[in-house]
Amino acid sequence: MKEIVRGAAVILLVSAILLFINAELNDGGGSAGKDSITVYNWGEYIDPDLLKQFEKETGIRVIYETFDSNEGMMGKIEQGGTSYDISMPSEYMIEMMQEADLLLPLDYNKIPNVKNIDPYFLDLPFDPGNKYSLPYFWGTLGIAFNPTLLDGQTFESWDNLWDPSLKQQVILVDSARETIGMGLNSLGYSLNSTNLDELREATDKLKTLSPNVKAVIGDEVTQLMINGEAAISLTWSGQAADMMYENEDIDYIVPEEGSNLWFDNMVIPRTSTNIEGAHAFINFMLDAEVAAQNADYVGYSTPNLTALDLMDPEVTEDERFYPDEETRGHLEVYRNLGLEMLGQYNELFLEFKMDMK
């Protein structure tokens, strides 16, 4: 009988320990707990040393995961499973995540470093009053080109890409909004157009560009441009900066008709189990010295006004990457066009790609 009682006691003790461990792991309904946060970001989009610095300063361990598309990121957060505490979606995706009730409002009492953000980048249409988001990086979409591989062509206008001498020279981004948007801008239309006649006209014009298109690809373009295997690419400003750092022959320009002004932003998904730690991380990333170091590492433009004073003037005064307000006036931020219209863009983009085969 004593053996039975002793065995029962052991079982009860083990059960109690397992229940305690389970409760600790699921504190707040997730798996991260209060001693860690899970950050979900684009690949190669933060200085790893800053993650270590945050851990050292706060005692909060950082679990870091990456995504390669806004849509993939949103889908993973919608599924649950992983309790993401921080993510960095683009502007139009913030609108979609709000509509799906996937974001928690920010507590500005816990983010005093918001004072460092340039007011120009706050209170934008995709998140009025910055209820859910704060800017992380920003930039433009334009044309990277290597003049040494070209015969004097310039790219002040999108139409310059249609020059017959550029056969098999142009690389495009494998993304509907960017490529169809380029076609729209070249015609003087908004890159947020929902007019089906304008979208058809833009697609038909893009089809006439096909002889000049070398490839429609993703991040691989960076190395191709650096190695001199490609002469021209539709690309983002930070990606162009990476190219230019490795190959001084490369230049970057935003055509005069206009283009995309994009923002990636820090948000707290509804999956967060460490809301306190998430606010601490956002506040840390908005520190002037941290933001300056991060911008130097990543190569994209920082919205942190105080950080600019700590950075190399050759970088911050370069209007290719920090365009003035007049230039920004010709740029547009992507808006959430809704799933039906996004489907139209994707269908037209697929039609364009099929036409090249």
C-alpha positions as YAML, in Angstrom:
chain: A
units: angstrom
residues:
- id: 1
  name: MET
  ca: [0.00, 0.00, 0.00]
- id: 2
  name: LYS
  ca: [2.87, 2.35, 0.86]
- id: 3
  name: GLU
  ca: [4.38, 1.69, -2.58]
- id: 4
  name: ILE
  ca: [1.04, 2.54, -4.22]
- id: 5
  name: VAL
  ca: [0.72, 5.74, -2.19]
- id: 6
  name: ARG
  ca: [4.35, 6.64, -2.90]
- id: 7
  name: GLY
  ca: [3.81, 5.97, -6.63]
- id: 8
  name: ALA
  ca: [0.67, 8.08, -6.66]
- id: 9
  name: ALA
  ca: [2.51, 10.90, -4.91]
- id: 10
  name: VAL
  ca: [5.29, 10.81, -7.52]
- id: 11
  name: ILE
  ca: [2.71, 10.92, -10.33]
- id: 12
  name: LEU
  ca: [0.98, 13.89, -8.72]
- id: 13
  name: LEU
  ca: [4.31, 15.70, -8.24]
- id: 14
  name: VAL
  ca: [5.36, 15.14, -11.87]
- id: 15
  name: SER
  ca: [1.92, 16.25, -13.09]
- id: 16
  name: ALA
  ca: [2.16, 19.41, -11.00]
- id: 17
  name: ILE
  ca: [5.61, 20.21, -12.40]
- id: 18
  name: LEU
  ca: [4.40, 19.65, -15.98]
- id: 19
  name: LEU
  ca: [1.36, 21.86, -15.39]
- id: 20
  name: PHE
  ca: [3.61, 24.60, -13.99]
- id: 21
  name: ILE
  ca: [5.98, 24.41, -16.96]
- id: 22
  name: ASN
  ca: [3.06, 24.49, -19.38]
- id: 23
  name: ALA
  ca: [1.57, 27.51, -17.61]
- id: 24
  name: GLU
  ca: [4.90, 29.34, -17.77]
- id: 25
  name: LEU
  ca: [5.34, 28.60, -21.46]
- id: 26
  name: ASN
  ca: [1.81, 29.69, -22.24]
- id: 27
  name: ASP
  ca: [1.73, 32.77, -20.08]
- id: 28
  name: GLY
  ca: [-0.44, 35.20, -22.04]
- id: 29
  name: GLY
  ca: [-1.66, 32.50, -24.44]
- id: 30
  name: GLY
  ca: [1.53, 31.99, -26.49]
- id: 31
  name: SER
  ca: [4.91, 30.31, -26.41]
- id: 32
  name: ALA
  ca: [7.47, 33.08, -26.02]
- id: 33
  name: GLY
  ca: [6.90, 34.06, -22.39]
- id: 34
  name: LYS
  ca: [7.94, 37.28, -20.70]
- id: 35
  name: ASP
  ca: [11.71, 36.70, -20.94]
- id: 36
  name: SER
  ca: [11.79, 36.68, -24.74]
- id: 37
  name: ILE
  ca: [10.22, 38.24, -27.81]
- id: 38
  name: THR
  ca: [9.80, 36.83, -31.30]
- id: 39
  name: VAL
  ca: [10.64, 39.31, -34.07]
- id: 40
  name: TYR
  ca: [9.37, 38.64, -37.61]
- id: 41
  name: ASN
  ca: [11.25, 40.74, -40.20]
- id: 42
  name: TRP
  ca: [12.40, 40.84, -43.80]
- id: 43
  name: GLY
  ca: [15.68, 39.01, -44.48]
- id: 44
  name: GLU
  ca: [18.94, 40.90, -43.81]
- id: 45
  name: TYR
  ca: [16.96, 43.87, -42.52]
- id: 46
  name: ILE
  ca: [18.59, 44.56, -39.17]
- id: 47
  name: ASP
  ca: [22.10, 44.78, -37.75]
- id: 48
  name: PRO
  ca: [22.54, 41.51, -35.79]
- id: 49
  name: ASP
  ca: [24.73, 43.32, -33.27]
- id: 50
  name: LEU
  ca: [21.70, 45.41, -32.27]
- id: 51
  name: LEU
  ca: [19.76, 42.28, -31.34]
- id: 52
  name: LYS
  ca: [22.59, 41.32, -29.00]
- id: 53
  name: GLN
  ca: [22.69, 44.86, -27.59]
- id: 54
  name: PHE
  ca: [18.95, 44.79, -26.92]
- id: 55
  name: GLU
  ca: [19.27, 41.47, -25.13]
- id: 56
  name: LYS
  ca: [22.14, 42.78, -23.02]
- id: 57
  name: GLU
  ca: [20.35, 46.01, -22.08]
- id: 58
  name: THR
  ca: [16.95, 44.49, -21.30]
- id: 59
  name: GLY
  ca: [17.57, 40.85, -20.43]
- id: 60
  name: ILE
  ca: [14.93, 39.93, -23.03]
- id: 61
  name: ARG
  ca: [16.01, 37.19, -25.44]
- id: 62
  name: VAL
  ca: [15.22, 37.79, -29.12]
- id: 63
  name: ILE
  ca: [13.92, 34.95, -31.29]
- id: 64
  name: TYR
  ca: [14.38, 36.18, -34.86]
- id: 65
  name: GLU
  ca: [12.50, 34.88, -37.92]
- id: 66
  name: THR
  ca: [12.34, 36.25, -41.47]
- id: 67
  name: PHE
  ca: [9.80, 36.44, -44.29]
- id: 68
  name: ASP
  ca: [10.13, 37.32, -47.98]
- id: 69
  name: SER
  ca: [6.71, 38.77, -48.76]
- id: 70
  name: ASN
  ca: [4.05, 40.81, -47.01]
- id: 71
  name: GLU
  ca: [1.40, 38.30, -47.96]
- id: 72
  name: GLY
  ca: [3.40, 35.36, -46.58]
- id: 73
  name: MET
  ca: [3.97, 37.26, -43.34]
- id: 74
  name: MET
  ca: [0.29, 38.08, -42.90]
- id: 75
  name: GLY
  ca: [-0.74, 34.50, -43.62]
- id: 76
  name: LYS
  ca: [1.62, 33.13, -40.98]
- id: 77
  name: ILE
  ca: [0.33, 35.59, -38.38]
- id: 78
  name: GLU
  ca: [-3.29, 34.78, -39.28]
- id: 79
  name: GLN
  ca: [-2.63, 31.08, -38.78]
- id: 80
  name: GLY
  ca: [-1.43, 31.66, -35.22]
- id: 81
  name: GLY
  ca: [0.91, 28.93, -34.05]
- id: 82
  name: THR
  ca: [3.89, 31.21, -33.49]
- id: 83
  name: SER
  ca: [3.40, 34.09, -31.06]
- id: 84
  name: TYR
  ca: [5.05, 36.91, -32.99]
- id: 85
  name: ASP
  ca: [5.62, 40.01, -30.85]
- id: 86
  name: ILE
  ca: [7.00, 42.35, -33.53]
- id: 87
  name: SER
  ca: [6.68, 42.42, -37.30]
- id: 88
  name: MET
  ca: [7.68, 44.87, -40.06]
- id: 89
  name: PRO
  ca: [4.95, 45.02, -42.73]
- id: 90
  name: SER
  ca: [4.78, 47.54, -45.55]
- id: 91
  name: GLU
  ca: [2.25, 50.34, -45.56]
- id: 92
  name: TYR
  ca: [-0.57, 48.76, -47.61]
- id: 93
  name: MET
  ca: [-0.29, 45.56, -45.58]
- id: 94
  name: ILE
  ca: [-0.90, 47.49, -42.37]
- id: 95
  name: GLU
  ca: [-4.31, 48.47, -43.75]
- id: 96
  name: MET
  ca: [-5.06, 44.84, -44.55]
- id: 97
  name: MET
  ca: [-3.90, 43.65, -41.12]
- id: 98
  name: GLN
  ca: [-6.05, 46.27, -39.42]
- id: 99
  name: GLU
  ca: [-9.09, 45.09, -41.37]
- id: 100
  name: ALA
  ca: [-8.35, 41.51, -40.30]
- id: 101
  name: ASP
  ca: [-7.97, 42.58, -36.64]
- id: 102
  name: LEU
  ca: [-4.38, 41.31, -36.49]
- id: 103
  name: LEU
  ca: [-2.75, 44.32, -34.80]
- id: 104
  name: LEU
  ca: [-2.63, 45.67, -31.26]
- id: 105
  name: PRO
  ca: [-2.69, 49.44, -30.64]
- id: 106
  name: LEU
  ca: [0.57, 51.03, -29.48]
- id: 107
  name: ASP
  ca: [0.99, 52.46, -25.99]
- id: 108
  name: TYR
  ca: [2.99, 55.67, -26.50]
- id: 109
  name: ASN
  ca: [3.72, 55.98, -22.79]
- id: 110
  name: LYS
  ca: [6.11, 53.08, -23.40]
- id: 111
  name: ILE
  ca: [7.71, 54.57, -26.55]
- id: 112
  name: PRO
  ca: [9.29, 57.91, -25.53]
- id: 113
  name: ASN
  ca: [11.75, 57.71, -28.44]
- id: 114
  name: VAL
  ca: [8.90, 58.40, -30.86]
- id: 115
  name: LYS
  ca: [10.04, 62.03, -30.47]
- id: 116
  name: ASN
  ca: [12.98, 61.18, -32.76]
- id: 117
  name: ILE
  ca: [10.80, 60.41, -35.79]
- id: 118
  name: ASP
  ca: [10.52, 63.03, -38.54]
- id: 119
  name: PRO
  ca: [6.88, 64.27, -38.44]
- id: 120
  name: TYR
  ca: [6.81, 63.99, -42.25]
- id: 121
  name: PHE
  ca: [6.65, 60.20, -41.82]
- id: 122
  name: LEU
  ca: [3.88, 60.17, -39.24]
- id: 123
  name: ASP
  ca: [0.09, 60.29, -39.51]
- id: 124
  name: LEU
  ca: [-0.01, 58.88, -43.03]
- id: 125
  name: PRO
  ca: [-3.19, 57.59, -44.71]
- id: 126
  name: PHE
  ca: [-2.44, 53.89, -44.17]
- id: 127
  name: ASP
  ca: [-2.44, 54.40, -40.37]
- id: 128
  name: PRO
  ca: [-3.91, 57.76, -39.28]
- id: 129
  name: GLY
  ca: [-2.49, 58.88, -35.95]
- id: 130
  name: ASN
  ca: [-0.07, 55.91, -36.01]
- id: 131
  name: LYS
  ca: [-2.43, 53.92, -33.86]
- id: 132
  name: TYR
  ca: [-0.83, 50.62, -34.85]
- id: 133
  name: SER
  ca: [2.53, 51.35, -36.46]
- id: 134
  name: LEU
  ca: [5.73, 53.38, -36.42]
- id: 135
  name: PRO
  ca: [8.10, 53.74, -39.38]
- id: 136
  name: TYR
  ca: [11.18, 51.51, -39.55]
- id: 137
  name: PHE
  ca: [12.72, 52.28, -42.96]
- id: 138
  name: TRP
  ca: [11.57, 54.07, -46.09]
- id: 139
  name: GLY
  ca: [12.70, 54.41, -49.65]
- id: 140
  name: THR
  ca: [11.78, 54.64, -53.30]
- id: 141
  name: LEU
  ca: [11.42, 52.45, -56.37]
- id: 142
  name: GLY
  ca: [13.55, 53.45, -59.33]
- id: 143
  name: ILE
  ca: [16.12, 52.38, -61.89]
- id: 144
  name: ALA
  ca: [19.63, 51.14, -61.11]
- id: 145
  name: PHE
  ca: [21.93, 51.24, -64.12]
- id: 146
  name: ASN
  ca: [25.58, 50.81, -65.06]
- id: 147
  name: PRO
  ca: [26.61, 53.51, -67.57]
- id: 148
  name: THR
  ca: [29.82, 51.64, -68.46]
- id: 149
  name: LEU
  ca: [27.70, 48.87, -70.00]
- id: 150
  name: LEU
  ca: [25.46, 51.26, -71.92]
- id: 151
  name: ASP
  ca: [25.81, 53.60, -74.87]
- id: 152
  name: GLY
  ca: [25.07, 56.90, -73.16]
- id: 153
  name: GLN
  ca: [21.46, 56.14, -72.23]
- id: 154
  name: THR
  ca: [19.95, 58.04, -69.34]
- id: 155
  name: PHE
  ca: [16.80, 57.27, -67.36]
- id: 156
  name: GLU
  ca: [15.16, 60.52, -66.36]
- id: 157
  name: SER
  ca: [11.94, 59.06, -67.76]
- id: 158
  name: TRP
  ca: [10.40, 55.58, -67.50]
- id: 159
  name: ASP
  ca: [10.05, 55.70, -71.28]
- id: 160
  name: ASN
  ca: [13.84, 55.51, -71.60]
- id: 161
  name: LEU
  ca: [13.54, 51.80, -70.75]
- id: 162
  name: TRP
  ca: [11.79, 51.30, -74.10]
- id: 163
  name: ASP
  ca: [14.89, 52.46, -76.06]
- id: 164
  name: PRO
  ca: [15.33, 49.84, -78.86]
- id: 165
  name: SER
  ca: [19.08, 49.73, -78.18]
- id: 166
  name: LEU
  ca: [18.41, 48.14, -74.75]
- id: 167
  name: LYS
  ca: [17.37, 44.74, -76.10]
- id: 168
  name: GLN
  ca: [17.74, 42.04, -73.40]
- id: 169
  name: GLN
  ca: [19.24, 44.59, -70.99]
- id: 170
  name: VAL
  ca: [16.44, 45.32, -68.48]
- id: 171
  name: ILE
  ca: [15.67, 43.30, -65.36]
- id: 172
  name: LEU
  ca: [12.25, 43.75, -63.74]
- id: 173
  name: VAL
  ca: [11.02, 43.01, -60.23]
- id: 174
  name: ASP
  ca: [8.92, 39.85, -59.97]
- id: 175
  name: SER
  ca: [6.05, 41.72, -58.33]
- id: 176
  name: ALA
  ca: [2.73, 42.90, -59.78]
- id: 177
  name: ARG
  ca: [2.40, 46.18, -57.89]
- id: 178
  name: GLU
  ca: [5.91, 47.33, -58.82]
- id: 179
  name: THR
  ca: [5.92, 46.29, -62.49]
- id: 180
  name: ILE
  ca: [2.32, 47.19, -63.34]
- id: 181
  name: GLY
  ca: [2.84, 50.37, -61.29]
- id: 182
  name: MET
  ca: [5.82, 51.28, -63.47]
- id: 183
  name: GLY
  ca: [3.62, 50.89, -66.54]
- id: 184
  name: LEU
  ca: [0.95, 53.09, -64.97]
- id: 185
  name: ASN
  ca: [3.45, 55.79, -63.97]
- id: 186
  name: SER
  ca: [4.96, 55.81, -67.47]
- id: 187
  name: LEU
  ca: [1.52, 56.78, -68.77]
- id: 188
  name: GLY
  ca: [0.97, 59.45, -66.15]
- id: 189
  name: TYR
  ca: [-1.51, 57.34, -64.16]
- id: 190
  name: SER
  ca: [-1.57, 56.64, -60.43]
- id: 191
  name: LEU
  ca: [0.17, 53.46, -59.33]
- id: 192
  name: ASN
  ca: [-2.90, 52.91, -57.15]
- id: 193
  name: SER
  ca: [-5.22, 53.01, -60.16]
- id: 194
  name: THR
  ca: [-8.36, 50.89, -60.03]
- id: 195
  name: ASN
  ca: [-9.45, 51.96, -63.50]
- id: 196
  name: LEU
  ca: [-9.53, 48.80, -65.63]
- id: 197
  name: ASP
  ca: [-8.97, 50.75, -68.86]
- id: 198
  name: GLU
  ca: [-5.81, 52.32, -67.40]
- id: 199
  name: LEU
  ca: [-4.60, 48.93, -66.16]
- id: 200
  name: ARG
  ca: [-5.18, 47.40, -69.59]
- id: 201
  name: GLU
  ca: [-3.32, 50.26, -71.28]
- id: 202
  name: ALA
  ca: [-0.40, 49.87, -68.86]
- id: 203
  name: THR
  ca: [-0.22, 46.12, -69.45]
- id: 204
  name: ASP
  ca: [-0.31, 46.53, -73.23]
- id: 205
  name: LYS
  ca: [2.50, 49.07, -73.01]
- id: 206
  name: LEU
  ca: [4.55, 46.71, -70.82]
- id: 207
  name: LYS
  ca: [4.18, 44.03, -73.48]
- id: 208
  name: THR
  ca: [6.00, 46.32, -75.93]
- id: 209
  name: LEU
  ca: [8.89, 46.41, -73.45]
- id: 210
  name: SER
  ca: [9.31, 42.61, -73.67]
- id: 211
  name: PRO
  ca: [12.18, 42.64, -76.23]
- id: 212
  name: ASN
  ca: [14.26, 44.69, -73.76]
- id: 213
  name: VAL
  ca: [13.53, 42.48, -70.74]
- id: 214
  name: LYS
  ca: [16.36, 40.18, -69.77]
- id: 215
  name: ALA
  ca: [14.58, 38.63, -66.78]
- id: 216
  name: VAL
  ca: [11.85, 39.07, -64.19]
- id: 217
  name: ILE
  ca: [13.43, 38.05, -60.89]
- id: 218
  name: GLY
  ca: [13.84, 38.88, -57.20]
- id: 219
  name: ASP
  ca: [16.85, 39.56, -54.98]
- id: 220
  name: GLU
  ca: [19.21, 37.77, -57.37]
- id: 221
  name: VAL
  ca: [19.40, 41.01, -59.36]
- id: 222
  name: THR
  ca: [21.76, 42.55, -56.80]
- id: 223
  name: GLN
  ca: [24.61, 40.16, -57.55]
- id: 224
  name: LEU
  ca: [23.96, 40.29, -61.29]
- id: 225
  name: MET
  ca: [24.31, 44.07, -61.27]
- id: 226
  name: ILE
  ca: [27.38, 43.99, -59.02]
- id: 227
  name: ASN
  ca: [29.08, 41.45, -61.30]
- id: 228
  name: GLY
  ca: [28.28, 43.45, -64.43]
- id: 229
  name: GLU
  ca: [26.05, 40.66, -65.77]
- id: 230
  name: ALA
  ca: [23.13, 43.08, -66.01]
- id: 231
  name: ALA
  ca: [23.08, 46.75, -66.98]
- id: 232
  name: ILE
  ca: [19.64, 48.00, -65.85]
- id: 233
  name: SER
  ca: [17.17, 46.97, -63.18]
- id: 234
  name: LEU
  ca: [13.92, 48.13, -61.68]
- id: 235
  name: THR
  ca: [14.81, 48.09, -58.00]
- id: 236
  name: TRP
  ca: [14.34, 49.62, -54.56]
- id: 237
  name: SER
  ca: [16.64, 52.36, -53.32]
- id: 238
  name: GLY
  ca: [18.24, 50.27, -50.56]
- id: 239
  name: GLN
  ca: [18.92, 47.43, -52.95]
- id: 240
  name: ALA
  ca: [20.50, 49.97, -55.30]
- id: 241
  name: ALA
  ca: [22.65, 51.24, -52.42]
- id: 242
  name: ASP
  ca: [23.95, 47.69, -51.88]
- id: 243
  name: MET
  ca: [24.82, 47.45, -55.58]
- id: 244
  name: MET
  ca: [26.58, 50.82, -55.55]
- id: 245
  name: TYR
  ca: [28.60, 49.95, -52.44]
- id: 246
  name: GLU
  ca: [30.06, 46.93, -54.23]
- id: 247
  name: ASN
  ca: [30.30, 48.43, -57.72]
- id: 248
  name: GLU
  ca: [31.03, 52.16, -58.02]
- id: 249
  name: ASP
  ca: [30.01, 52.20, -61.69]
- id: 250
  name: ILE
  ca: [26.32, 51.75, -60.78]
- id: 251
  name: ASP
  ca: [23.96, 54.70, -60.41]
- id: 252
  name: TYR
  ca: [20.32, 55.06, -59.31]
- id: 253
  name: ILE
  ca: [17.53, 57.41, -60.35]
- id: 254
  name: VAL
  ca: [13.80, 57.87, -59.76]
- id: 255
  name: PRO
  ca: [12.16, 58.86, -63.10]
- id: 256
  name: GLU
  ca: [10.50, 62.25, -63.32]
- id: 257
  name: GLU
  ca: [6.96, 60.91, -63.91]
- id: 258
  name: GLY
  ca: [6.93, 59.61, -60.34]
- id: 259
  name: SER
  ca: [7.21, 56.31, -58.55]
- id: 260
  name: ASN
  ca: [6.55, 54.52, -55.28]
- id: 261
  name: LEU
  ca: [7.44, 55.95, -51.88]
- id: 262
  name: TRP
  ca: [7.35, 52.96, -49.55]
- id: 263
  name: PHE
  ca: [7.49, 52.46, -45.80]
- id: 264
  name: ASP
  ca: [8.19, 49.39, -43.70]
- id: 265
  name: ASN
  ca: [6.85, 49.73, -40.21]
- id: 266
  name: MET
  ca: [7.06, 48.19, -36.75]
- id: 267
  name: VAL
  ca: [3.81, 46.72, -35.44]
- id: 268
  name: ILE
  ca: [2.72, 44.46, -32.59]
- id: 269
  name: PRO
  ca: [0.65, 41.54, -33.93]
- id: 270
  name: ARG
  ca: [-2.32, 40.32, -31.94]
- id: 271
  name: THR
  ca: [-0.38, 37.08, -31.40]
- id: 272
  name: SER
  ca: [2.04, 38.85, -29.03]
- id: 273
  name: THR
  ca: [2.54, 37.25, -25.63]
- id: 274
  name: ASN
  ca: [5.07, 39.84, -24.45]
- id: 275
  name: ILE
  ca: [3.50, 43.20, -25.18]
- id: 276
  name: GLU
  ca: [5.78, 44.93, -22.67]
- id: 277
  name: GLY
  ca: [8.85, 43.48, -24.37]
- id: 278
  name: ALA
  ca: [7.50, 44.42, -27.81]
- id: 279
  name: HIS
  ca: [7.15, 48.07, -26.76]
- id: 280
  name: ALA
  ca: [10.67, 47.97, -25.30]
- id: 281
  name: PHE
  ca: [12.00, 46.69, -28.64]
- id: 282
  name: ILE
  ca: [10.25, 49.42, -30.64]
- id: 283
  name: ASN
  ca: [11.53, 52.10, -28.28]
- id: 284
  name: PHE
  ca: [15.06, 50.64, -28.52]
- id: 285
  name: MET
  ca: [14.99, 50.69, -32.35]
- id: 286
  name: LEU
  ca: [13.90, 54.36, -32.28]
- id: 287
  name: ASP
  ca: [16.91, 55.40, -30.21]
- id: 288
  name: ALA
  ca: [19.00, 57.81, -32.33]
- id: 289
  name: GLU
  ca: [22.29, 55.90, -32.05]
- id: 290
  name: VAL
  ca: [20.60, 52.55, -32.65]
- id: 291
  name: ALA
  ca: [18.70, 53.87, -35.69]
- id: 292
  name: ALA
  ca: [21.88, 55.39, -37.15]
- id: 293
  name: GLN
  ca: [23.80, 52.13, -36.73]
- id: 294
  name: ASN
  ca: [20.94, 50.15, -38.23]
- id: 295
  name: ALA
  ca: [20.61, 52.45, -41.24]
- id: 296
  name: ASP
  ca: [24.36, 52.24, -41.86]
- id: 297
  name: TYR
  ca: [24.17, 48.44, -41.82]
- id: 298
  name: VAL
  ca: [20.96, 47.96, -43.84]
- id: 299
  name: GLY
  ca: [21.48, 50.75, -46.39]
- id: 300
  name: TYR
  ca: [17.90, 51.99, -46.51]
- id: 301
  name: SER
  ca: [16.74, 55.45, -45.46]
- id: 302
  name: THR
  ca: [15.87, 56.06, -41.83]
- id: 303
  name: PRO
  ca: [12.84, 58.13, -40.77]
- id: 304
  name: ASN
  ca: [14.68, 58.94, -37.53]
- id: 305
  name: LEU
  ca: [15.42, 62.67, -37.73]
- id: 306
  name: THR
  ca: [17.80, 62.64, -34.75]
- id: 307
  name: ALA
  ca: [19.76, 59.72, -36.19]
- id: 308
  name: LEU
  ca: [20.58, 61.72, -39.34]
- id: 309
  name: ASP
  ca: [22.87, 64.00, -37.32]
- id: 310
  name: LEU
  ca: [24.94, 60.96, -36.34]
- id: 311
  name: MET
  ca: [25.34, 59.60, -39.86]
- id: 312
  name: ASP
  ca: [27.77, 60.30, -42.70]
- id: 313
  name: PRO
  ca: [26.62, 63.52, -44.47]
- id: 314
  name: GLU
  ca: [27.63, 61.98, -47.81]
- id: 315
  name: VAL
  ca: [24.85, 59.47, -47.24]
- id: 316
  name: THR
  ca: [22.16, 61.68, -45.74]
- id: 317
  name: GLU
  ca: [22.70, 64.50, -48.27]
- id: 318
  name: ASP
  ca: [22.53, 62.14, -51.25]
- id: 319
  name: GLU
  ca: [19.15, 62.98, -52.82]
- id: 320
  name: ARG
  ca: [19.04, 59.66, -54.62]
- id: 321
  name: PHE
  ca: [18.32, 58.07, -51.23]
- id: 322
  name: TYR
  ca: [17.06, 61.02, -49.19]
- id: 323
  name: PRO
  ca: [15.01, 62.95, -51.78]
- id: 324
  name: ASP
  ca: [13.80, 66.40, -50.78]
- id: 325
  name: GLU
  ca: [10.13, 67.19, -50.13]
- id: 326
  name: GLU
  ca: [9.59, 68.55, -53.64]
- id: 327
  name: THR
  ca: [10.77, 65.26, -55.16]
- id: 328
  name: ARG
  ca: [8.70, 63.27, -52.67]
- id: 329
  name: GLY
  ca: [5.69, 65.21, -53.88]
- id: 330
  name: HIS
  ca: [5.88, 63.22, -57.14]
- id: 331
  name: LEU
  ca: [5.88, 59.90, -55.32]
- id: 332
  name: GLU
  ca: [2.95, 57.77, -54.16]
- id: 333
  name: VAL
  ca: [2.49, 55.38, -51.26]
- id: 334
  name: TYR
  ca: [0.86, 52.05, -52.11]
- id: 335
  name: ARG
  ca: [-2.71, 51.80, -50.83]
- id: 336
  name: ASN
  ca: [-4.64, 48.68, -49.99]
- id: 337
  name: LEU
  ca: [-6.71, 48.14, -53.14]
- id: 338
  name: GLY
  ca: [-8.62, 45.15, -51.79]
- id: 339
  name: LEU
  ca: [-8.26, 41.48, -52.68]
- id: 340
  name: GLU
  ca: [-10.37, 41.69, -55.84]
- id: 341
  name: MET
  ca: [-8.35, 44.52, -57.36]
- id: 342
  name: LEU
  ca: [-5.08, 42.96, -56.24]
- id: 343
  name: GLY
  ca: [-6.21, 39.87, -58.12]
- id: 344
  name: GLN
  ca: [-6.64, 42.03, -61.24]
- id: 345
  name: TYR
  ca: [-3.07, 43.31, -60.90]
- id: 346
  name: ASN
  ca: [-1.75, 39.77, -60.48]
- id: 347
  name: GLU
  ca: [-3.67, 38.48, -63.48]
- id: 348
  name: LEU
  ca: [-2.39, 41.28, -65.71]
- id: 349
  name: PHE
  ca: [1.16, 40.78, -64.47]
- id: 350
  name: LEU
  ca: [0.94, 37.06, -65.25]
- id: 351
  name: GLU
  ca: [-0.43, 37.92, -68.71]
- id: 352
  name: PHE
  ca: [2.59, 40.18, -69.27]
- id: 353
  name: LYS
  ca: [5.05, 37.50, -68.18]
- id: 354
  name: MET
  ca: [3.37, 34.85, -70.34]
- id: 355
  name: ASP
  ca: [3.59, 37.21, -73.32]
- id: 356
  name: MET
  ca: [7.39, 37.26, -73.00]
- id: 357
  name: LYS
  ca: [7.68, 33.49, -73.50]
...
